[in-house]
Amino acid sequence: MSELDDQRMKTASDLVEAIRPMLAFKDAAAVAAALAQLEATLWAGMHPALRAELIQKHRNCVRDLIPEIERDLFSKRERPKDWPQ
């Protein structure tokens, strides 16, 4: 990773930690709606010719992060009983 990538990841991690307390224990649908509004604001500010590609890259990133975050999350607390192992 480049120094710029390292800095972006540090900034991203700092943002996540700053936002996390605001979203904790809130209704999941409300959190999803808030995140959708934030994403729409982000994409609206990008050139229309770039949006589709960037949105697809973002979706892929989210999809790739889910298993890693799920492992981390449930290493610290019990997995719900009705979830597959």
Secondary structure, DSSP 8 states (H G I E B T S, - for coil): --HHHHHHHHHHHHHHHHHHHHHTTS-HHHHHHHHHHHHHHHHHTS-HHHHHHHHHHHHHHHHHHHHHHHHHHHHHS---TTS--
